[in-house]
Amino acid sequence: MLKNELRDILAEHQAIAGETSWLNSLTLRQEENTLRVVFPHMYFAAWFSRHKRAAFEEALNHHFEELRASPAPQIVYERAAPLAQVVETPMPGSADSGSDSAASEATREDPFAGFIFNNKNTFPLATAREIAENTESTAYNPFLVCGRSGTGKSHLLQAIAATLGRSTDAARMVCANAARFCTEDTVWAKRPELFWQRYDVLILDDIQDMAGHSGWQGNLVACMDACPGRQENGASPVHQQSGAFTCDTPARKEGRGRAAARMIFACSGHPQTLKTLDERLRSRLESGLVVELMEPDLDVRLRYLQLMCKERRLSLTREQLLFLAQRCSQFRLLQGLMLKVGAYCAVKGRNLTQLDLENIVRTGVAEKMPGCREILSDVAKSLNLKTEDVLGGKRRPDLVLARQIAMYVCRKKLGLSYPELGRAFGGRDHSTVIHSIKKINKLLVSDKRVQALVTELELKTP
């Protein structure tokens, strides 16, 4: 009711208002002497503050003057959590932090610049950047990012939204949790084509939360089917040009110059998680581009901890950081560990000892990560050998090979130095470790059995 009255007031005062469809994106809640104005996402809030706040507040003044309300309610602006919860800590896989102005400035200039990653996640990040920067293409529509919790999916969506926000009107973007989006009582649920007349970008996180709710999934399916530019058999006139799809529906003709309509989603878990969704929704998601963010390798986790130490001015040695990196496979858990480390240093007023770190890790934040002994046991079990025999001094060919494979996997997954590996494997010289790792590198090219075994062990080890 209040929105309709404000719309009428703004229509009478074109000098302060202009087009009023942006009102639909606001949620208004009046509680006694307070009017809460909730924005759908942070980018809309920034756009509203620059372009529409003055007109909105003037219209509110007109409204309450006519009601002779005394006193007029206090206006409180709030922002709904856009893509999961946004916290004021460094972005997982990102260099964004207020304590490092150079890194913060670089991330503001390029939201993707701060992501820490290696070859394992090159493709998902490169594709996400292409989608965010090439606003005319709908070649990857829909685009779905999968990955275990803590791999940076939500932050990747935020980087996409921030980049799109530079070329797309923030009022024409929706960034929300999937379940919340589908449960809202909006007109588009019955007439989904209205959604794409009002918006150009739909970004939804946590698609997996819709499993078991056929009604929610049906609403999203209808919205996806109505998206201009989505390739569907005989659904709408579509022209293919250089791999991109553009739709010439009447609504899109009127909107020439706007960004192409696009749908971007995130799902917690492996792509196989999509099997929990209804067939209709799953088929539409899989008709687009599905990518998976892999858990960060040890070298990525170590670089992330080094960055956090620099930002928080903590003095930890490389060995101490390696000890922490080996205990967690997720950025989110690493954040928790570093928060506790910083608090401990502040309270004690001194740098941490190894015993201090072990006590912090034991409090339950860290995961049970495998060490050399666990990896050695896995190798021995795979080759039907005894762990004690592999670790011993016998030179039997099968025992030597098992020992060399274990050293190779420990080096790659745990990041231990050659002397550390030598000590872990019965006090062997570091030159023996170097020889073993070189030998396995050669066998990975020529021996399929070794290749399969090493691959299996690497997948088993976080």
DRENMI-895360 format. One record per residue (C-alpha): residue in one letter; x, z negated, y negated. Coordinates in nm, 2 decimals, always signed. Layout:
N
+------+--------+--------+--------+
| code |      x |      z |      y |
+------+--------+--------+--------+
|    A |      X |      Z |      Y |
...
+------+--------+--------+--------+
// end
This chain:
462
+------+--------+--------+--------+
| code |      x |      z |      y |
+------+--------+--------+--------+
|    M |  +0.00 |  +0.00 |  +0.00 |
|    L |  +0.28 |  -0.09 |  -0.24 |
|    K |  +0.46 |  +0.23 |  -0.17 |
|    N |  +0.16 |  +0.44 |  -0.25 |
|    E |  +0.10 |  +0.26 |  -0.58 |
|    L |  +0.47 |  +0.30 |  -0.67 |
|    R |  +0.45 |  +0.67 |  -0.58 |
|    D |  +0.15 |  +0.71 |  -0.82 |
|    I |  +0.34 |  +0.54 |  -1.10 |
|    L |  +0.65 |  +0.75 |  -1.05 |
|    A |  +0.43 |  +1.07 |  -1.04 |
|    E |  +0.30 |  +0.98 |  -1.38 |
|    H |  +0.65 |  +0.93 |  -1.52 |
|    Q |  +0.84 |  +1.24 |  -1.41 |
|    A |  +1.11 |  +1.16 |  -1.66 |
|    I |  +1.22 |  +0.86 |  -1.46 |
|    A |  +1.13 |  +0.96 |  -1.11 |
|    G |  +1.13 |  +1.33 |  -1.01 |
|    E |  +1.09 |  +1.38 |  -0.63 |
|    T |  +0.96 |  +1.07 |  -0.45 |
|    S |  +1.01 |  +1.13 |  -0.08 |
|    W |  +1.30 |  +0.88 |  -0.08 |
|    L |  +1.04 |  +0.60 |  -0.10 |
|    N |  +0.96 |  +0.67 |  +0.26 |
|    S |  +1.31 |  +0.55 |  +0.37 |
|    L |  +1.26 |  +0.21 |  +0.21 |
|    T |  +1.11 |  -0.09 |  +0.39 |
|    L |  +0.93 |  -0.33 |  +0.15 |
|    R |  +0.85 |  -0.69 |  +0.24 |
|    Q |  +0.68 |  -0.92 |  -0.01 |
|    E |  +0.73 |  -1.29 |  +0.07 |
|    E |  +0.58 |  -1.52 |  -0.19 |
|    N |  +0.79 |  -1.47 |  -0.50 |
|    T |  +1.04 |  -1.24 |  -0.33 |
|    L |  +1.03 |  -0.87 |  -0.27 |
|    R |  +1.28 |  -0.76 |  +0.00 |
|    V |  +1.39 |  -0.40 |  -0.02 |
|    V |  +1.56 |  -0.29 |  +0.30 |
|    F |  +1.77 |  +0.03 |  +0.33 |
|    P |  +1.79 |  +0.23 |  +0.65 |
|    H |  +2.17 |  +0.24 |  +0.63 |
|    M |  +2.47 |  +0.19 |  +0.40 |
|    Y |  +2.50 |  +0.55 |  +0.29 |
|    F |  +2.14 |  +0.55 |  +0.17 |
|    A |  +2.20 |  +0.22 |  -0.01 |
|    A |  +2.49 |  +0.37 |  -0.20 |
|    W |  +2.29 |  +0.68 |  -0.29 |
|    F |  +1.99 |  +0.47 |  -0.40 |
|    S |  +2.21 |  +0.25 |  -0.63 |
|    R |  +2.35 |  +0.56 |  -0.81 |
|    H |  +2.04 |  +0.77 |  -0.84 |
|    K |  +1.71 |  +0.59 |  -0.79 |
|    R |  +1.75 |  +0.21 |  -0.85 |
|    A |  +1.66 |  +0.22 |  -1.22 |
|    A |  +1.35 |  +0.44 |  -1.16 |
|    F |  +1.24 |  +0.22 |  -0.87 |
|    E |  +1.27 |  -0.11 |  -1.07 |
|    E |  +1.09 |  +0.04 |  -1.37 |
|    A |  +0.81 |  +0.15 |  -1.15 |
|    L |  +0.79 |  -0.20 |  -1.00 |
|    N |  +0.77 |  -0.35 |  -1.35 |
|    H |  +0.48 |  -0.11 |  -1.43 |
|    H |  +0.30 |  -0.22 |  -1.11 |
|    F |  +0.33 |  -0.59 |  -1.17 |
|    E |  +0.25 |  -0.57 |  -1.54 |
|    E |  -0.08 |  -0.40 |  -1.44 |
|    L |  -0.14 |  -0.68 |  -1.19 |
|    R |  -0.05 |  -0.93 |  -1.46 |
|    A |  +0.15 |  -1.11 |  -1.19 |
|    S |  +0.33 |  -1.41 |  -1.34 |
|    P |  +0.60 |  -1.44 |  -1.26 |
|    A |  +0.70 |  -1.10 |  -1.11 |
|    P |  +0.87 |  -1.14 |  -0.77 |
|    Q |  +1.25 |  -1.15 |  -0.74 |
|    I |  +1.39 |  -0.82 |  -0.59 |
|    V |  +1.64 |  -0.87 |  -0.31 |
|    Y |  +1.82 |  -0.57 |  -0.17 |
|    E |  +1.92 |  -0.57 |  +0.20 |
|    R |  +2.07 |  -0.32 |  +0.44 |
|    A |  +1.96 |  -0.29 |  +0.80 |
|    A |  +2.25 |  -0.29 |  +1.05 |
|    P |  +2.32 |  +0.08 |  +1.08 |
|    L |  +2.50 |  +0.13 |  +1.41 |
|    A |  +2.52 |  -0.19 |  +1.59 |
|    Q |  +2.67 |  -0.47 |  +1.37 |
|    V |  +2.92 |  -0.39 |  +1.10 |
|    V |  +3.17 |  -0.67 |  +1.06 |
|    E |  +3.44 |  -0.72 |  +0.80 |
|    T |  +3.73 |  -0.68 |  +1.05 |
|    P |  +3.95 |  -0.39 |  +1.12 |
|    M |  +3.77 |  -0.10 |  +1.29 |
|    P |  +3.84 |  -0.09 |  +1.66 |
|    G |  +4.09 |  +0.20 |  +1.70 |
|    S |  +4.11 |  +0.21 |  +1.32 |
|    A |  +4.35 |  +0.12 |  +1.05 |
|    D |  +4.08 |  +0.03 |  +0.80 |
|    S |  +4.13 |  -0.31 |  +0.65 |
|    G |  +4.12 |  -0.45 |  +0.30 |
|    S |  +4.45 |  -0.63 |  +0.33 |
|    D |  +4.63 |  -0.30 |  +0.36 |
|    S |  +4.53 |  -0.10 |  +0.05 |
|    A |  +4.71 |  +0.22 |  +0.15 |
|    A |  +4.54 |  +0.23 |  +0.49 |
|    S |  +4.20 |  +0.15 |  +0.34 |
|    E |  +4.24 |  +0.43 |  +0.08 |
|    A |  +4.34 |  +0.67 |  +0.35 |
|    T |  +4.04 |  +0.58 |  +0.56 |
|    R |  +3.81 |  +0.62 |  +0.26 |
|    E |  +3.95 |  +0.96 |  +0.20 |
|    D |  +3.92 |  +1.05 |  +0.57 |
|    P |  +3.71 |  +0.82 |  +0.79 |
|    F |  +3.88 |  +0.96 |  +1.10 |
|    A |  +4.23 |  +0.91 |  +0.97 |
|    G |  +4.27 |  +0.55 |  +1.09 |
|    F |  +4.17 |  +0.59 |  +1.45 |
|    I |  +4.45 |  +0.49 |  +1.69 |
|    F |  +4.44 |  +0.70 |  +2.00 |
|    N |  +4.65 |  +0.90 |  +2.25 |
|    N |  +4.59 |  +1.22 |  +2.44 |
|    K |  +4.32 |  +1.06 |  +2.65 |
|    N |  +4.07 |  +1.06 |  +2.36 |
|    T |  +4.19 |  +1.36 |  +2.16 |
|    F |  +3.90 |  +1.58 |  +2.26 |
|    P |  +3.61 |  +1.34 |  +2.17 |
|    L |  +3.77 |  +1.26 |  +1.83 |
|    A |  +3.85 |  +1.62 |  +1.75 |
|    T |  +3.50 |  +1.73 |  +1.84 |
|    A |  +3.34 |  +1.45 |  +1.64 |
|    R |  +3.55 |  +1.56 |  +1.34 |
|    E |  +3.44 |  +1.92 |  +1.38 |
|    I |  +3.07 |  +1.82 |  +1.39 |
|    A |  +3.10 |  +1.60 |  +1.08 |
|    E |  +3.30 |  +1.85 |  +0.88 |
|    N |  +3.13 |  +2.18 |  +0.98 |
|    T |  +2.78 |  +2.11 |  +0.83 |
|    E |  +2.66 |  +2.47 |  +0.88 |
|    S |  +2.70 |  +2.47 |  +1.26 |
|    T |  +2.47 |  +2.33 |  +1.52 |
|    A |  +2.67 |  +2.45 |  +1.82 |
|    Y |  +2.70 |  +2.10 |  +1.96 |
|    N |  +2.34 |  +1.98 |  +1.91 |
|    P |  +2.28 |  +1.72 |  +2.04 |
|    F |  +2.62 |  +1.55 |  +2.06 |
|    L |  +2.64 |  +1.25 |  +2.28 |
|    V |  +2.94 |  +1.00 |  +2.29 |
|    C |  +2.96 |  +0.78 |  +2.61 |
|    G |  +3.20 |  +0.50 |  +2.68 |
|    R |  +3.23 |  +0.14 |  +2.79 |
|    S |  +3.16 |  -0.14 |  +2.55 |
|    G |  +3.44 |  -0.19 |  +2.30 |
|    T |  +3.59 |  +0.16 |  +2.31 |
|    G |  +3.48 |  +0.24 |  +1.95 |
|    K |  +3.16 |  +0.45 |  +2.00 |
|    S |  +2.97 |  +0.29 |  +1.71 |
|    H |  +3.26 |  +0.32 |  +1.48 |
|    L |  +3.30 |  +0.68 |  +1.57 |
|    L |  +2.93 |  +0.73 |  +1.47 |
|    Q |  +3.00 |  +0.56 |  +1.14 |
|    A |  +3.30 |  +0.79 |  +1.08 |
|    I |  +3.07 |  +1.09 |  +1.15 |
|    A |  +2.80 |  +0.95 |  +0.92 |
|    A |  +3.05 |  +0.88 |  +0.64 |
|    T |  +3.19 |  +1.23 |  +0.66 |
|    L |  +2.85 |  +1.39 |  +0.67 |
|    G |  +2.75 |  +1.18 |  +0.37 |
|    R |  +2.99 |  +1.38 |  +0.15 |
|    S |  +2.80 |  +1.70 |  +0.20 |
|    T |  +2.45 |  +1.58 |  +0.30 |
|    D |  +2.21 |  +1.38 |  +0.08 |
|    A |  +2.21 |  +1.03 |  +0.21 |
|    A |  +1.83 |  +1.01 |  +0.18 |
|    R |  +1.82 |  +1.29 |  +0.44 |
|    M |  +2.01 |  +1.10 |  +0.70 |
|    V |  +1.88 |  +0.84 |  +0.95 |
|    C |  +2.13 |  +0.61 |  +1.12 |
|    A |  +1.98 |  +0.35 |  +1.35 |
|    N |  +1.96 |  +0.18 |  +1.69 |
|    A |  +1.77 |  +0.41 |  +1.93 |
|    A |  +1.52 |  +0.15 |  +2.04 |
|    R |  +1.44 |  +0.04 |  +1.69 |
|    F |  +1.40 |  +0.40 |  +1.58 |
|    C |  +1.16 |  +0.48 |  +1.86 |
|    T |  +0.95 |  +0.16 |  +1.82 |
|    E |  +0.88 |  +0.21 |  +1.45 |
|    D |  +0.52 |  +0.30 |  +1.37 |
|    T |  +0.59 |  +0.62 |  +1.17 |
|    V |  +0.39 |  +0.94 |  +1.12 |
|    W |  +0.66 |  +1.15 |  +1.28 |
|    A |  +0.59 |  +0.99 |  +1.63 |
|    K |  +0.26 |  +1.19 |  +1.63 |
|    R |  +0.38 |  +1.48 |  +1.42 |
|    P |  +0.76 |  +1.50 |  +1.49 |
|    E |  +0.80 |  +1.83 |  +1.29 |
|    L |  +0.74 |  +1.61 |  +0.98 |
|    F |  +1.07 |  +1.42 |  +1.05 |
|    W |  +1.28 |  +1.74 |  +1.02 |
|    Q |  +1.11 |  +1.83 |  +0.70 |
|    R |  +1.23 |  +1.50 |  +0.55 |
|    Y |  +1.57 |  +1.46 |  +0.73 |
|    D |  +1.86 |  +1.67 |  +0.83 |
|    V |  +2.07 |  +1.42 |  +1.04 |
|    L |  +1.96 |  +1.18 |  +1.31 |
|    I |  +2.23 |  +0.94 |  +1.44 |
|    L |  +2.12 |  +0.69 |  +1.71 |
|    D |  +2.33 |  +0.43 |  +1.88 |
|    D |  +2.27 |  +0.25 |  +2.22 |
|    I |  +2.06 |  +0.52 |  +2.39 |
|    Q |  +2.09 |  +0.32 |  +2.71 |
|    D |  +1.85 |  +0.05 |  +2.57 |
|    M |  +1.57 |  +0.30 |  +2.61 |
|    A |  +1.59 |  +0.30 |  +2.99 |
|    G |  +1.26 |  +0.19 |  +3.15 |
|    H |  +1.06 |  +0.26 |  +2.83 |
|    S |  +0.89 |  +0.59 |  +2.89 |
|    G |  +0.70 |  +0.57 |  +2.56 |
|    W |  +1.01 |  +0.54 |  +2.35 |
|    Q |  +1.18 |  +0.82 |  +2.54 |
|    G |  +0.88 |  +1.04 |  +2.50 |
|    N |  +0.89 |  +0.99 |  +2.12 |
|    L |  +1.25 |  +1.08 |  +2.11 |
|    V |  +1.20 |  +1.39 |  +2.33 |
|    A |  +0.93 |  +1.51 |  +2.09 |
|    C |  +1.16 |  +1.46 |  +1.79 |
|    M |  +1.44 |  +1.64 |  +1.97 |
|    D |  +1.22 |  +1.94 |  +2.06 |
|    A |  +1.11 |  +1.97 |  +1.70 |
|    C |  +1.47 |  +1.98 |  +1.56 |
|    P |  +1.54 |  +2.32 |  +1.39 |
|    G |  +1.85 |  +2.49 |  +1.53 |
|    R |  +1.83 |  +2.32 |  +1.87 |
|    Q |  +1.85 |  +2.59 |  +2.14 |
|    E |  +1.54 |  +2.57 |  +2.36 |
|    N |  +1.41 |  +2.85 |  +2.58 |
|    G |  +1.16 |  +3.03 |  +2.37 |
|    A |  +1.09 |  +2.73 |  +2.14 |
|    S |  +1.17 |  +2.89 |  +1.81 |
|    P |  +1.33 |  +3.20 |  +1.66 |
|    V |  +1.70 |  +3.14 |  +1.68 |
|    H |  +2.00 |  +3.36 |  +1.59 |
|    Q |  +2.34 |  +3.31 |  +1.76 |
|    Q |  +2.63 |  +3.37 |  +1.53 |
|    S |  +2.99 |  +3.30 |  +1.64 |
|    G |  +2.88 |  +3.02 |  +1.88 |
|    A |  +2.66 |  +2.85 |  +1.62 |
|    F |  +2.28 |  +2.84 |  +1.61 |
|    T |  +2.07 |  +2.87 |  +1.29 |
|    C |  +1.70 |  +2.85 |  +1.29 |
|    D |  +1.47 |  +3.05 |  +1.05 |
|    T |  +1.16 |  +2.83 |  +1.06 |
|    P |  +0.97 |  +2.82 |  +0.73 |
|    A |  +1.09 |  +2.47 |  +0.66 |
|    R |  +1.45 |  +2.57 |  +0.71 |
|    K |  +1.41 |  +2.89 |  +0.49 |
|    E |  +1.29 |  +2.66 |  +0.21 |
|    G |  +1.59 |  +2.44 |  +0.26 |
|    R |  +1.87 |  +2.71 |  +0.23 |
|    G |  +2.19 |  +2.54 |  +0.12 |
|    R |  +2.11 |  +2.21 |  +0.30 |
|    A |  +2.32 |  +2.10 |  +0.60 |
|    A |  +2.21 |  +2.22 |  +0.94 |
|    A |  +1.98 |  +1.98 |  +1.13 |
|    R |  +2.18 |  +1.79 |  +1.39 |
|    M |  +2.13 |  +1.50 |  +1.64 |
|    I |  +2.42 |  +1.26 |  +1.73 |
|    F |  +2.39 |  +0.98 |  +1.99 |
|    A |  +2.60 |  +0.72 |  +2.16 |
|    C |  +2.54 |  +0.56 |  +2.50 |
|    S |  +2.72 |  +0.25 |  +2.64 |
|    G |  +2.87 |  +0.33 |  +2.98 |
|    H |  +2.99 |  +0.63 |  +3.17 |
|    P |  +2.80 |  +0.96 |  +3.15 |
|    Q |  +2.64 |  +0.87 |  +3.48 |
|    T |  +2.45 |  +0.60 |  +3.29 |
|    L |  +2.22 |  +0.88 |  +3.17 |
|    K |  +2.07 |  +0.87 |  +3.52 |
|    T |  +1.87 |  +0.56 |  +3.42 |
|    L |  +1.68 |  +0.77 |  +3.16 |
|    D |  +1.38 |  +0.98 |  +3.23 |
|    E |  +1.45 |  +1.33 |  +3.34 |
|    R |  +1.30 |  +1.49 |  +3.03 |
|    L |  +1.53 |  +1.30 |  +2.79 |
|    R |  +1.83 |  +1.32 |  +3.02 |
|    S |  +1.80 |  +1.70 |  +3.04 |
|    R |  +1.79 |  +1.74 |  +2.67 |
|    L |  +2.09 |  +1.51 |  +2.61 |
|    E |  +2.29 |  +1.70 |  +2.88 |
|    S |  +2.20 |  +2.04 |  +2.73 |
|    G |  +2.43 |  +1.95 |  +2.43 |
|    L |  +2.79 |  +1.83 |  +2.43 |
|    V |  +2.86 |  +1.50 |  +2.62 |
|    V |  +3.20 |  +1.34 |  +2.57 |
|    E |  +3.34 |  +1.01 |  +2.69 |
|    L |  +3.56 |  +0.77 |  +2.50 |
|    M |  +3.81 |  +0.63 |  +2.75 |
|    E |  +3.94 |  +0.27 |  +2.73 |
|    P |  +4.26 |  +0.24 |  +2.52 |
|    D |  +4.58 |  +0.25 |  +2.72 |
|    L |  +4.84 |  -0.02 |  +2.68 |
|    D |  +5.04 |  +0.17 |  +2.42 |
|    V |  +4.72 |  +0.22 |  +2.20 |
|    R |  +4.64 |  -0.15 |  +2.24 |
|    L |  +4.99 |  -0.25 |  +2.15 |
|    R |  +4.99 |  -0.03 |  +1.83 |
|    Y |  +4.65 |  -0.18 |  +1.74 |
|    L |  +4.79 |  -0.53 |  +1.77 |
|    Q |  +5.10 |  -0.44 |  +1.57 |
|    L |  +4.87 |  -0.31 |  +1.29 |
|    M |  +4.66 |  -0.63 |  +1.30 |
|    C |  +4.97 |  -0.84 |  +1.27 |
|    K |  +5.08 |  -0.65 |  +0.97 |
|    E |  +4.74 |  -0.67 |  +0.80 |
|    R |  +4.70 |  -1.04 |  +0.87 |
|    R |  +5.07 |  -1.12 |  +0.80 |
|    L |  +5.13 |  -1.27 |  +1.15 |
|    S |  +5.48 |  -1.30 |  +1.29 |
|    L |  +5.46 |  -1.21 |  +1.66 |
|    T |  +5.74 |  -1.06 |  +1.86 |
|    R |  +5.69 |  -0.74 |  +2.06 |
|    E |  +5.70 |  -0.94 |  +2.38 |
|    Q |  +5.42 |  -1.17 |  +2.26 |
|    L |  +5.21 |  -0.87 |  +2.15 |
|    L |  +5.27 |  -0.70 |  +2.48 |
|    F |  +5.15 |  -1.02 |  +2.66 |
|    L |  +4.82 |  -1.01 |  +2.46 |
|    A |  +4.77 |  -0.64 |  +2.51 |
|    Q |  +4.80 |  -0.68 |  +2.88 |
|    R |  +4.52 |  -0.93 |  +2.88 |
|    C |  +4.25 |  -0.72 |  +2.72 |
|    S |  +4.13 |  -0.36 |  +2.77 |
|    Q |  +3.89 |  -0.35 |  +2.48 |
|    F |  +3.95 |  -0.35 |  +2.10 |
|    R |  +3.67 |  -0.60 |  +2.05 |
|    L |  +3.84 |  -0.86 |  +2.28 |
|    L |  +4.17 |  -0.80 |  +2.11 |
|    Q |  +4.01 |  -0.87 |  +1.78 |
|    G |  +3.89 |  -1.21 |  +1.91 |
|    L |  +4.23 |  -1.29 |  +2.04 |
|    M |  +4.40 |  -1.21 |  +1.71 |
|    L |  +4.14 |  -1.41 |  +1.53 |
|    K |  +4.23 |  -1.71 |  +1.74 |
|    V |  +4.60 |  -1.65 |  +1.70 |
|    G |  +4.56 |  -1.64 |  +1.32 |
|    A |  +4.36 |  -1.96 |  +1.31 |
|    Y |  +4.61 |  -2.14 |  +1.54 |
|    C |  +4.90 |  -2.04 |  +1.31 |
|    A |  +4.71 |  -2.15 |  +1.00 |
|    V |  +4.63 |  -2.49 |  +1.15 |
|    K |  +4.97 |  -2.56 |  +1.31 |
|    G |  +5.17 |  -2.41 |  +1.02 |
|    R |  +5.42 |  -2.25 |  +1.25 |
|    N |  +5.48 |  -1.94 |  +1.47 |
|    L |  +5.34 |  -1.93 |  +1.82 |
|    T |  +5.54 |  -2.02 |  +2.13 |
|    Q |  +5.48 |  -1.85 |  +2.46 |
|    L |  +5.31 |  -2.16 |  +2.58 |
|    D |  +5.07 |  -2.15 |  +2.28 |
|    L |  +4.98 |  -1.79 |  +2.36 |
|    E |  +4.91 |  -1.88 |  +2.73 |
|    N |  +4.68 |  -2.16 |  +2.62 |
|    I |  +4.49 |  -1.93 |  +2.38 |
|    V |  +4.45 |  -1.67 |  +2.65 |
|    R |  +4.32 |  -1.93 |  +2.90 |
|    T |  +4.02 |  -2.02 |  +2.68 |
|    G |  +3.81 |  -1.73 |  +2.82 |
|    V |  +3.83 |  -1.45 |  +2.57 |
|    A |  +4.08 |  -1.24 |  +2.77 |
|    E |  +4.00 |  -1.04 |  +3.08 |
|    K |  +4.17 |  -1.08 |  +3.41 |
|    M |  +4.43 |  -0.80 |  +3.38 |
|    P |  +4.65 |  -0.70 |  +3.67 |
|    G |  +5.02 |  -0.78 |  +3.67 |
|    C |  +5.31 |  -0.64 |  +3.87 |
|    R |  +5.21 |  -0.84 |  +4.18 |
|    E |  +4.86 |  -0.71 |  +4.18 |
|    I |  +4.97 |  -0.35 |  +4.14 |
|    L |  +5.23 |  -0.39 |  +4.41 |
|    S |  +4.96 |  -0.53 |  +4.64 |
|    D |  +4.74 |  -0.23 |  +4.58 |
|    V |  +5.02 |  +0.01 |  +4.65 |
|    A |  +5.11 |  -0.17 |  +4.98 |
|    K |  +4.74 |  -0.18 |  +5.09 |
|    S |  +4.70 |  +0.19 |  +5.02 |
|    L |  +5.00 |  +0.27 |  +5.24 |
|    N |  +4.92 |  +0.02 |  +5.51 |
|    L |  +5.23 |  -0.19 |  +5.43 |
|    K |  +5.29 |  -0.56 |  +5.37 |
|    T |  +5.36 |  -0.66 |  +5.01 |
|    E |  +5.65 |  -0.88 |  +5.11 |
|    D |  +5.82 |  -0.59 |  +5.29 |
|    V |  +5.78 |  -0.36 |  +4.99 |
|    L |  +5.93 |  -0.62 |  +4.76 |
|    G |  +6.21 |  -0.69 |  +5.00 |
|    G |  +6.54 |  -0.52 |  +5.04 |
|    K |  +6.47 |  -0.29 |  +5.33 |
|    R |  +6.55 |  +0.08 |  +5.28 |
|    R |  +6.29 |  +0.23 |  +5.51 |
|    P |  +6.16 |  +0.55 |  +5.34 |
|    D |  +5.80 |  +0.44 |  +5.33 |
|    L |  +5.89 |  +0.11 |  +5.17 |
|    V |  +6.12 |  +0.27 |  +4.92 |
|    L |  +5.84 |  +0.52 |  +4.82 |
|    A |  +5.59 |  +0.23 |  +4.78 |
|    R |  +5.83 |  +0.04 |  +4.57 |
|    Q |  +5.90 |  +0.34 |  +4.35 |
|    I |  +5.53 |  +0.42 |  +4.30 |
|    A |  +5.46 |  +0.05 |  +4.21 |
|    M |  +5.74 |  +0.06 |  +3.95 |
|    Y |  +5.61 |  +0.38 |  +3.80 |
|    V |  +5.25 |  +0.25 |  +3.77 |
|    C |  +5.37 |  -0.09 |  +3.63 |
|    R |  +5.58 |  +0.10 |  +3.37 |
|    K |  +5.29 |  +0.32 |  +3.27 |
|    K |  +5.01 |  +0.07 |  +3.27 |
|    L |  +5.19 |  -0.26 |  +3.17 |
|    G |  +5.45 |  -0.11 |  +2.94 |
|    L |  +5.73 |  -0.33 |  +3.07 |
|    S |  +6.09 |  -0.25 |  +2.99 |
|    Y |  +6.33 |  -0.14 |  +3.26 |
|    P |  +6.51 |  -0.48 |  +3.28 |
|    E |  +6.17 |  -0.65 |  +3.29 |
|    L |  +6.06 |  -0.43 |  +3.58 |
|    G |  +6.39 |  -0.49 |  +3.76 |
|    R |  +6.34 |  -0.87 |  +3.74 |
|    A |  +5.97 |  -0.84 |  +3.85 |
|    F |  +6.08 |  -0.64 |  +4.16 |
|    G |  +6.32 |  -0.89 |  +4.31 |
|    G |  +6.60 |  -0.88 |  +4.05 |
|    R |  +6.69 |  -0.51 |  +4.08 |
|    D |  +6.92 |  -0.34 |  +3.83 |
|    H |  +6.75 |  -0.15 |  +3.55 |
|    S |  +6.93 |  +0.17 |  +3.67 |
|    T |  +6.74 |  +0.14 |  +4.00 |
|    V |  +6.41 |  +0.13 |  +3.81 |
|    I |  +6.50 |  +0.43 |  +3.60 |
|    H |  +6.59 |  +0.63 |  +3.91 |
|    S |  +6.26 |  +0.53 |  +4.08 |
|    I |  +6.05 |  +0.64 |  +3.79 |
|    K |  +6.23 |  +0.97 |  +3.76 |
|    K |  +6.18 |  +1.03 |  +4.13 |
|    I |  +5.80 |  +0.97 |  +4.11 |
|    N |  +5.78 |  +1.20 |  +3.80 |
|    K |  +5.93 |  +1.48 |  +4.02 |
|    L |  +5.70 |  +1.40 |  +4.32 |
|    L |  +5.39 |  +1.41 |  +4.10 |
|    V |  +5.46 |  +1.78 |  +4.05 |
|    S |  +5.54 |  +1.87 |  +4.41 |
|    D |  +5.37 |  +1.62 |  +4.64 |
|    K |  +4.99 |  +1.61 |  +4.63 |
|    R |  +4.97 |  +1.29 |  +4.84 |
|    V |  +5.17 |  +1.10 |  +4.59 |
|    Q |  +4.98 |  +1.26 |  +4.30 |
|    A |  +4.64 |  +1.15 |  +4.46 |
|    L |  +4.77 |  +0.79 |  +4.52 |
|    V |  +4.91 |  +0.75 |  +4.17 |
|    T |  +4.59 |  +0.88 |  +4.02 |
|    E |  +4.38 |  +0.64 |  +4.22 |
|    L |  +4.60 |  +0.34 |  +4.12 |
|    E |  +4.59 |  +0.44 |  +3.75 |
|    L |  +4.21 |  +0.46 |  +3.76 |
|    K |  +4.19 |  +0.12 |  +3.93 |
|    T |  +4.42 |  -0.04 |  +3.68 |
|    P |  +4.28 |  -0.09 |  +3.32 |
+------+--------+--------+--------+
// end
